[in-house]
Amino acid sequence: MNYLTYTYLLTPLHTGASTQAGNLLGIAREAQTEFPYIPSSSIRGKIRSLLESNPSIQAEAGSFFGERIKNGNQPTEGEVWFADATLLFFPIASFSHQYVWVTCPLWLSRWNRWLRNQYVTQLIEECKSQLQNTSKKVVASVKGKQVFLQGAILKEEEISQLDAKANYWDAFKEIPDGNGILNLKEKLVILADQDCAALVEIGLQREVRIALKTDEKIVDGGSFRSEEAIPSETVLFFPWGMKPNKDETPTQTVREFLSEVLNDRLQFGGLEGLGRGWTENKTVPIK
């Protein structure tokens, strides 16, 4: 059985990259697009840690995820798989609307690979046609004489309006709303892929951290770094699935517990002591 989990960021998320550039502590990025993401290894590791910390299902969890090399024993194949969590909606500052959520045909297409929703397919094709063959710069539910996206200004005639009664909105109903904050029917903007990539790069959260001397409020030997994070109110998704029980060891209890975990709040990534990475999650089966 395969599932789709939606992850709504309640706080900024920092997923460490494998390399650093100078004093920049970057985040994990896709090799081909440079979009930030949550690696599947981070998701799997976090969930495995949670399940194995529960004494009542610890033994089941080991069999379910696959036994590690230990005491001379060989590793075993697990019964669950996880894919990377990729972007679906990204918040962007707007002078006219406080902030809006942006997406693009690429993100929607990745999402619809798993949904296979005919109405979302139609939406994607309509957006591609509008953005490539007309003078429209965005397809959006946002309204106004002018719409600001960071420093860019969109005029009313450059916006193709989404149909508020279209069937594709039903597919969005499964997405967690951040306790009522997510409002796609009034604040969604669909851009061309390259424009969306540019806004994501601008919209990443960046902070400088400085270590001070213990007895003076001055920098301790130039000890500072800049950290990147995916901002709160971002929506990502990741597919995952469970295989049939592979041997005589029952794993039904851990399977039920996993479904509960992936419909609850979880903390991913680093900087946990700073409250980074808190997420609201909702899981739906893939038909």
Secondary structure as the mmCIF struct_conf table of DSSP 4:
data_model
#
loop_
_struct_conf.conf_type_id
_struct_conf.id
_struct_conf.beg_label_comp_id
_struct_conf.beg_label_asym_id
_struct_conf.beg_label_seq_id
_struct_conf.end_label_comp_id
_struct_conf.end_label_asym_id
_struct_conf.end_label_seq_id
STRN STRN1 ASN A 2 LEU A 9
BEND BEND1 LEU A 10 THR A 11
STRN STRN2 LEU A 13 LEU A 13
STRN STRN3 GLY A 16 GLY A 16
BEND BEND2 SER A 18 SER A 18
STRN STRN4 ALA A 21 ALA A 21
TURN_TY1_P TURN_TY1_P1 GLY A 22 ASN A 23
STRN STRN5 LEU A 24 LEU A 25
STRN STRN6 ILE A 27 ILE A 27
STRN STRN7 ARG A 29 ARG A 29
TURN_TY1_P TURN_TY1_P2 ALA A 31 THR A 33
STRN STRN8 PRO A 36 PRO A 36
STRN STRN9 ILE A 38 ILE A 38
HELX_RH_AL_P HELX_RH_AL_P1 SER A 40 GLU A 52
TURN_TY1_P TURN_TY1_P3 SER A 53 SER A 53
HELX_RH_3T_P HELX_RH_3T_P1 PRO A 55 ILE A 57
HELX_RH_AL_P HELX_RH_AL_P2 GLN A 58 PHE A 65
HELX_LH_PP_P HELX_LH_PP_P1 GLU A 67 ARG A 68
BEND BEND3 ILE A 69 ILE A 69
STRN STRN10 LYS A 70 LYS A 70
TURN_TY1_P TURN_TY1_P4 ASN A 71 GLY A 72
STRN STRN11 ASN A 73 ASN A 73
HELX_LH_PP_P HELX_LH_PP_P2 GLN A 74 PRO A 75
BEND BEND4 GLU A 79 GLU A 79
STRN STRN12 VAL A 80 PHE A 82
HELX_LH_PP_P HELX_LH_PP_P3 ALA A 83 ASP A 84
STRN STRN13 ALA A 85 ALA A 85
STRN STRN14 THR A 86 SER A 94
TURN_TY1_P TURN_TY1_P5 PHE A 95 HIS A 97
STRN STRN15 GLN A 98 THR A 103
HELX_RH_AL_P HELX_RH_AL_P3 PRO A 105 LEU A 115
HELX_RH_AL_P HELX_RH_AL_P4 GLN A 118 ASN A 133
BEND BEND5 THR A 134 SER A 135
STRN STRN16 VAL A 138 ALA A 140
BEND BEND6 SER A 141 SER A 141
BEND BEND7 GLY A 144 LYS A 145
STRN STRN17 GLN A 146 LEU A 149
TURN_TY1_P TURN_TY1_P6 GLN A 150 GLY A 151
STRN STRN18 ALA A 152 LYS A 155
HELX_RH_3T_P HELX_RH_3T_P2 GLU A 156 GLU A 158
STRN STRN19 ILE A 159 GLN A 161
HELX_LH_PP_P HELX_LH_PP_P4 LEU A 162 LEU A 162
TURN_TY1_P TURN_TY1_P7 ALA A 164 LYS A 165
TURN_TY1_P TURN_TY1_P8 ASN A 167 TYR A 168
HELX_RH_AL_P HELX_RH_AL_P5 TRP A 169 PHE A 172
TURN_TY1_P TURN_TY1_P9 LYS A 173 GLU A 174
BEND BEND8 ILE A 175 ILE A 175
TURN_TY1_P TURN_TY1_P10 GLY A 178 ILE A 181
HELX_RH_AL_P HELX_RH_AL_P6 LEU A 184 LYS A 187
STRN STRN20 LEU A 188 ILE A 190
HELX_RH_AL_P HELX_RH_AL_P7 ASP A 193 GLY A 203
BEND BEND9 LEU A 204 LEU A 204
STRN STRN21 GLN A 205 LEU A 212
HELX_LH_PP_P HELX_LH_PP_P5 LYS A 213 LYS A 213
BEND BEND10 THR A 214 ILE A 218
STRN STRN22 VAL A 219 ALA A 229
STRN STRN23 ILE A 230 ILE A 230
HELX_LH_PP_P HELX_LH_PP_P6 PRO A 231 PRO A 231
TURN_TY1_P TURN_TY1_P11 SER A 232 GLU A 233
STRN STRN24 VAL A 235 MET A 242
HELX_LH_PP_P HELX_LH_PP_P7 LYS A 243 ASN A 245
BEND BEND11 ASP A 247 THR A 249
HELX_RH_AL_P HELX_RH_AL_P8 GLN A 252 VAL A 261
TURN_TY1_P TURN_TY1_P12 LEU A 262 ASN A 263
BEND BEND12 ASP A 264 ASP A 264
STRN STRN25 ARG A 265 GLN A 267
BEND BEND13 GLY A 269 GLY A 270
HELX_RH_3T_P HELX_RH_3T_P3 GLU A 272 LEU A 274
TURN_TY1_P TURN_TY1_P13 GLY A 275 GLY A 277
STRN STRN26 TRP A 278 PRO A 285
#
